[in-house]
Amino acid sequence: MAILKIAQMGHPVLLQRAAEIADPLAPAVQTLIGDMFETMADADGLGLAAPQVHVPQRLVIFHAPAYDGPRVLINPIISPLSEDMQVGW
């Protein structure tokens, strides 16, 4: 496994639409997931998206105390719960 470089805010990879992952079980995807978990742990993070490590694919990992363990989302679809909007960081 490897610790990957994390892209800084404004980097072009963070501004483009990420590509869908065709085969979630592909060895390259599984290696990326392992590397991302190692990178997240090294950075003392709780979550990381593939574009943040310079890979423009739709993959997100996170660890939240409300869950039993780490989670991996591949090709997630986010749907708003309402029309309400909030602007800010």
Buried (B, 14 or more C-beta within 10 A) or exposed (E): EEBBEBBEEEEEBBEEEBEEBEEEEEEEBEEBBEBBBBBBEEEEBEBBBBBBBBBEBBBBBBBEEEEEEBEBBBBEEEEEEEEEEEEEE
